[in-house]
Amino acid sequence: MTRSRQEQSLSFGSEASAYERGRPSYPPEAIDWLLPPDARTVLDLGAGTGKLTARLVERGLDVIAVDPIAEMLEVLSTSLPDTPALLGTAEEIPLADNSVDAVLVGQAWHWVDPERAIPEVTRVLRPGGRLGLVWNNRDERSGWVRDLGRIIGREVDPFTYEVTLPDSFTGAGRHLVEWTNYLTPQALIDLVASRSYCITSPAEVRDRTLERVRELLNTHPALASSTGLALPYVTVCVRADVAR
């Protein structure tokens, strides 16, 4: 990982509150597909403010949240005080060997060093345990979302995005879920403000980006005077199991 990429991956702490307000959760269908049917103990790796953690806790699972940024875990612990929240990384997971049934990684696998992370994930998973990766991607096929992408940077194409996992995993699969997240105009501003490139940009670049998003909200025919926005997503899910 280059220094600049590492700095980006650790930049979210300064905008932890905006991250929590603006980022979407995950659709139940995606979580259903990612989890093994007999899972009881689940590690949310790169848990952030707990967007995925909360959905797992709601299912009655024993969840452990791990993230490298203390400010993000503080937000998580405020809403989920009974969930263990540990500082750590995918390359150095602070858990014992064979301790969890599944490791889920929401919106974070692209930040890790797979050569170091894969052995750690395999170490903490029980035999037959599952690694599940998930990303929410804006669906930029519609008008105003496409215009938003021109301002803040185009989204990864979810229909072609692929993840390669080593042969030590079996039964690898990929699944897409199309869904809509409903949010306020201010939450859209928070969504943009919480993106790593925006956080790490010079102040004048960041301010201009947010101003252009406000202009879009005020002038686009589908958005002007609206108090609620429908933001379509395509969620990419990847899963694979450790050999028994």
N, C-alpha and C positions, 0 to 999 in steps of 0.2 A: 504494500500500500504506500503510495507516495505521501509526502508530508502534507500536501494540500488536501488530498482526499481524506487523510486522517483528521485534519483540522475540520473539514466539513462534517465528518461523521460525529465529531464531538461538539459541534457548534449549537446543538438544539437547546442546551440548557438555558441560554439567555432568552429563549422564546418558549419556554415550557408551557406557560399559561396559554399563549396563542395556539400552540400545538394542540393542547387539550380542547380548546374552544373550536378550532377550525377543522381539524382532521376528522375524517369519517371513521365510523366503526367498521365492522366486517359483517357481511350478510350471513345469516344462519346456514344457508346451503353450503357456503364455502367451508365453514367450520365443521359441519356434518361430514363433508367429504374428506377433510384433512385428518380428523381424529380416528384412531383405531377404535373399534366397537367396545373393546374391553378396557380402555384407558381409565385409570383412576388418578394417577399422579402425572402432572403435565408441567413442563418447564416452558415458560414464555420467555424466549431468549431475545434480547433487544426489546424489552417490553415497553420502553418509553414511558408515557403517562398512563398506560394501562388500557388502551383502546381494545386490544385483543384480550388482555387479562380479564377484564370485566365480563366479557362474553363467556369465557371459560368458567369463571367462578359461578356465574348464573346457572351453569349446568351441574353444579354440585361437585365439581372436580377439585382435587387438591392441587392447587396451582402455586408454583414458585416463580416469581418474576426476577429476572436478571437484566441489568442494563449498566452501561459504563458511566452514565451521567447522573450525579446525585440529585440535581434539580428536577429531572424527569421523575425519578423514583419518589421524590417528596410529593409531587402532585399525585402520583399513583397511590401512595400510602394514605393520603388524605381521604380519598374516596373508597379505598380498599384496605382499611387498617388491619384486618385480620390475615391479609395475604403476605407471606414472607417476601420481602423485596431486598435483593442483594446486589451490591456493586460487583460487576464482573463483565467479561467479554466472551464472545464466542470462541476466542483463542485460548482463554483461561477461564473455564466455567467453575464457579465455586461450589460444586456439588460432588458427592461421593460417586464412585463407580457404581454402575447398574442401579441407579436411584430413581429413574423416571420411566414412564411408559411411552411418553411422546415428548418431542421437542418441537415446538412451533415457533416460527420466526416471522413476525409480521412487519413488512415494510423495512427490512433491515439486512437481508442476506447479501445484498449488493455492496454493503459496507465491509464485509468480513474478508479475511484471508482464508479461502477454502482449504488450502494445504495444511493450515494449522487448526482450522475450526472443525473439519471433518473428524479427525482423530478424537477431539474433545467431545463432540456430539456422540460419537460411537461409544466413547468411554462411559458417559453418564446414562446412556440408554440401556434398558434391560434387553436381553436377547429377544429378538422379534419386535423390538420397539420401533417407533416411527418418527421420521423427520418430516415435518410439514412446513412448506414455505408459502407465503401469501403476500400479494401486492395488490393494492387498490390503484387502478389507473383510470384517469379521466377518459371518458369516451368522447373523443374529439370529432366524431362524425357529424355532430349537430352544430348549428350555427354559432351560438354565443360561446360554447365551450371551445370550438375551434379558434374563435377570436381571442379567447383567454390564453390559449396556447401560444398564439403569436406574440403575446405580451410577456408571458412568464417562462416561455420555453416549451416546446412540444413534448408531449408525453411519450414514453416508450410505447411502441405499438403492441398492445396486449395480445393481438391475434398471432403475432409471429415470435413473441418473446420466448426464449427457451433457457432452461437451466440444465447444466450437465452435472450429474452426480457420479461418483466413482462406482466401480463394480462391487464394492463392499456392501452396496445397497441393492435390494431386489424389489421387483414389482413397481418400478417407477411409473408414475402416471401424471397427467396434466389435465386440469379442468378449468373452464372459464365460467364465471357467473356474471351475468349482466343485471344491474340493479340501479336504483336511483336513491341518492341521498338528498334529503331536504334540509336546507340551511338558510340562515338569514344573510343579508348583504354583508353585515359586519363579520359574520363567520367566514365568508369568502375572503375578506381582507385578512383575517387571522390565518386562514389556510395558506395564503401566499406568503405572509410574513413569517410563517414557521418553516418555510422551505430552506434548505441548507444554503443554496446559492444566494438567496435573498439575505439571509442572516450574515453571510460572509462578504457580501458586496460592499463597496464603499458607500458611505451614507447617502451621497447624492444619487447613486445608482438605485439604491434601495428605495429612497423617497420617490424617485421618478417612476419606478415600477409600480409602487402602491398607488400613486396618483393616476397612472394609466388604467389600473384596475377600477378605481373609483369612477373614472370617466366612462369606462365600459358599462358599469352599473347604472350610471345616470343617463346614458345616451342610447344604449342598444334597445331596440323595440321590444325585445322579449324580457328585458330586465327593468327598464325605466319605471319608477314608481312602484316597483314590486317589493313587498315585505317578506316574501318567501321565494327561494330559488330551488329549482329541481336540477341537481347536478348528476348526470348519468355517469356510471362507472362500469368498467369491466375488471373484475377481480380475477387475477391469475393465481391458481393454486397448483402446487407441485408437491407430491408426496412419494416417499420411498421407505422401505423397511430394512432394518438391520437383519442380516441373516441370523437365524436361530442357532 
